[in-house]
Amino acid sequence: MLLALMPLCSMAKTPVEQDIIDRITDQRSPYYYMKLMMRYTSGALDLTDDDYHYLYFGFAYQEAYKPLESNPDKEEMLSLMRGMDPDKVERERLEQLLIRANAARMRDPFSPQILNVLTFVHQKLGNDGEAQRWATHLNGVIRTILSSGDGLTIKSPRHILMFDHALDVMAAEGLAAGDARVVSRTVEFVPLLSSQVIEGKKRKGLYFNFERIYRNKPEGYTYKRERTWQFNNLKPREYK
């Protein structure tokens, strides 16, 4: 597994909407979104957990955030990966994957799935600096989602910007997920294919808050969810 995941966060950092808006729109704030995103896209390795918190949840207030639109480049990326042996990948396919992953990232810059592919491809191409850059971002995003709630109850869900992010995080934790079901206007429950002991208790699944996804939902829109690509299909080296 790629991720050098921290233990489940002991201190939750549930996103507070007014706090996020105030911080990312204040040009004097260290979390002013334009500057923060420039640091992220330029490959800064010194972003803090607070930086990732405002980056991830602040994206919900950017014009580029369109969670209900398709991402054809991501679909092409996943198509290129089907049937691929991660230990024997020809350079041409790696280069095609890199093009598609970078294009897909424009629509979904915090997708754990896409960030993982970028890390893997750069590692395979021998671009160690780039591989570390994307691995660092990947871990930062995962920590942000994990710290947004423990996911163990409907009152303490993890918060996500895309439905696939929930499945990606669970895959990174080694959890096999079943078909999600909506349990309230803002929360879905993702069952585990087999019960797990989490924090000393047997759990049948995890809860995720998806409210940001439907804030600007077009009338009559229906979403068809595809299964996430599993992290452990690839075996790139671990960066810390």
C-alpha positions in Angstrom: 0.0 0.0 0.0 1.3 3.4 -0.9 0.0 5.4 2.1 2.0 5.9 5.2 -1.2 6.6 7.1 -1.2 8.1 10.5 -3.3 6.4 13.2 -6.9 7.5 13.1 -7.0 11.2 14.2 -7.5 11.6 17.9 -8.7 15.2 17.5 -11.4 15.7 14.9 -11.4 18.8 12.8 -14.9 19.0 11.5 -15.2 21.7 8.8 -17.1 24.8 9.9 -18.4 26.6 6.9 -18.2 30.2 8.0 -14.7 29.7 9.3 -13.7 28.2 5.9 -15.3 31.1 4.0 -13.7 33.7 6.2 -10.2 32.2 6.0 -10.1 31.4 2.3 -11.5 34.8 1.2 -9.3 37.1 3.4 -6.3 38.1 1.5 -4.4 38.7 4.7 -5.0 35.1 5.9 -2.4 32.4 5.4 -5.3 30.3 4.0 -6.3 32.8 1.3 -7.3 30.3 -1.3 -5.5 31.6 -4.4 -2.2 31.6 -2.6 -2.8 28.3 -0.9 -3.7 26.6 -4.2 -0.6 28.0 -5.9 1.5 26.4 -3.2 -0.3 23.1 -3.7 0.0 23.0 -7.4 3.6 24.1 -7.4 4.5 21.1 -5.2 5.1 22.6 -1.8 6.2 19.9 0.6 5.7 22.1 3.8 1.9 22.3 3.7 0.5 21.8 7.2 -2.6 19.8 8.2 -4.5 23.1 8.5 -3.4 24.1 5.0 -4.8 20.8 3.7 -8.0 21.4 5.7 -8.7 24.8 4.0 -7.5 23.6 0.6 -9.8 20.6 0.6 -13.0 22.1 2.0 -12.3 25.5 0.5 -12.5 23.9 -2.9 -16.2 23.6 -2.4 -16.4 27.4 -2.8 -14.4 27.6 -6.1 -15.9 27.9 -9.5 -14.0 24.8 -10.6 -15.9 22.6 -8.1 -18.4 20.7 -10.1 -18.8 17.4 -8.4 -21.8 16.1 -10.4 -20.1 16.6 -13.8 -18.3 13.6 -15.4 -14.5 13.4 -15.6 -13.7 11.8 -18.9 -10.0 12.0 -18.4 -10.3 10.1 -15.1 -12.4 7.4 -17.0 -9.6 7.2 -19.6 -7.0 6.9 -16.8 -8.8 4.0 -15.2 -9.3 2.4 -18.6 -5.6 2.5 -19.1 -5.0 0.8 -15.8 -7.4 -2.2 -16.4 -5.4 -5.4 -16.6 -2.1 -3.7 -16.0 0.7 -5.5 -14.1 2.1 -2.8 -11.8 5.5 -4.6 -11.8 5.7 -4.7 -15.6 4.4 -1.5 -17.2 5.7 -0.3 -20.5 6.9 3.3 -20.6 4.4 4.3 -23.3 1.5 3.4 -21.1 3.0 5.2 -18.1 3.4 8.4 -20.2 -0.3 8.1 -21.4 -1.4 7.6 -17.8 0.5 10.7 -16.7 -1.2 12.8 -19.4 -4.7 11.5 -18.4 -4.0 11.8 -14.6 -2.8 15.4 -14.9 -5.9 16.3 -17.0 -8.2 14.5 -14.6 -6.6 16.4 -11.7 -7.9 19.7 -13.2 -11.5 18.7 -12.4 -10.7 16.9 -9.1 -7.5 18.2 -7.6 -7.9 16.3 -4.3 -8.9 12.9 -5.6 -6.9 10.3 -3.6 -7.3 8.0 -6.6 -5.7 10.4 -9.0 -3.0 11.5 -6.6 -2.1 7.8 -6.0 -1.8 7.2 -9.8 0.4 10.3 -10.2 2.7 9.0 -7.4 2.9 5.6 -8.9 3.6 6.8 -12.4 6.3 9.2 -11.4 7.9 6.5 -9.2 7.9 4.1 -12.1 9.4 6.7 -14.4 12.2 7.4 -11.9 10.9 10.9 -11.1 11.5 10.6 -7.4 11.0 14.3 -6.5 7.6 14.3 -8.3 6.6 11.0 -6.7 7.3 12.4 -3.3 5.4 15.6 -4.1 2.2 13.7 -5.0 2.6 11.2 -2.2 2.8 14.1 0.3 -0.4 15.6 -1.1 -2.1 12.3 -1.1 -1.4 11.7 2.6 -2.4 15.3 3.4 -5.8 14.8 1.7 -6.4 11.5 3.4 -5.5 12.9 6.8 -8.0 15.8 6.2 -10.9 13.4 5.4 -10.0 11.2 8.4 -9.9 14.1 10.8 -13.2 15.5 9.7 -15.1 12.9 11.7 -14.6 9.4 12.9 -17.4 8.1 10.6 -18.7 5.8 13.3 -22.1 7.4 13.8 -24.5 9.5 11.8 -23.6 12.4 14.1 -19.9 12.2 13.4 -19.5 11.4 9.7 -16.4 12.0 7.7 -16.8 14.9 5.2 -16.2 14.5 1.5 -16.3 16.6 -1.6 -16.8 13.7 -4.0 -18.6 10.4 -3.5 -15.5 8.5 -4.8 -13.4 10.1 -2.1 -15.2 8.0 0.6 -14.5 4.8 -1.2 -10.9 5.9 -1.9 -10.2 6.5 1.8 -11.8 3.2 2.8 -9.6 1.4 0.2 -6.5 3.1 1.6 -7.5 1.8 5.0 -7.8 -1.7 3.6 -11.6 -1.7 4.0 -13.8 -3.4 1.4 -16.9 -1.4 0.8 -20.4 -2.4 -0.2 -23.1 -0.3 -1.9 -23.7 3.0 0.0 -27.2 4.0 1.1 -28.4 7.5 2.0 -29.6 7.6 5.6 -30.4 11.4 5.9 -30.4 14.5 3.8 -26.7 15.0 4.2 -25.2 11.6 5.2 -24.7 8.2 3.6 -23.7 4.9 5.1 -21.1 2.8 3.4 -21.3 -0.8 4.6 -18.3 -3.0 5.0 -18.3 -6.3 3.1 -17.2 -7.9 6.4 -17.5 -6.4 9.9 -14.4 -4.8 11.3 -13.3 -3.9 14.9 -12.6 -0.2 14.9 -11.7 1.6 18.1 -12.5 -1.5 20.1 -16.0 -2.0 18.7 -17.4 -4.1 15.9 -18.5 -1.9 13.0 -20.6 -2.7 10.0 -19.7 0.4 8.0 -18.9 4.1 8.0 -20.9 7.3 7.7 -19.9 10.1 5.3 -21.3 13.7 4.9 -22.0 14.5 1.3 -23.9 17.7 1.7 -21.5 19.9 -0.3 -21.9 17.7 -3.4 -25.6 18.5 -3.8 -25.6 22.2 -2.9 -25.9 23.2 -6.6 -27.5 20.1 -7.9 -29.4 20.6 -11.2 -33.1 19.9 -11.0 -33.9 16.3 -11.9 -30.2 15.2 -11.8 -29.5 11.6 -10.9 -26.0 10.4 -10.1 -24.7 7.0 -11.2 -21.8 5.9 -9.0 -19.0 3.8 -10.3 -16.8 1.6 -8.1 -13.6 3.1 -7.0 -10.3 1.8 -8.3 -8.6 0.0 -5.3 -5.3 1.4 -4.0 -3.7 -2.0 -3.4 -3.8 -2.9 -7.1 -0.5 -0.9 -7.3 2.6 -1.3 -5.2 4.7 1.9 -5.5 7.2 2.5 -2.8 6.3 4.4 0.4 7.1 8.0 1.0 7.0 9.6 4.4 
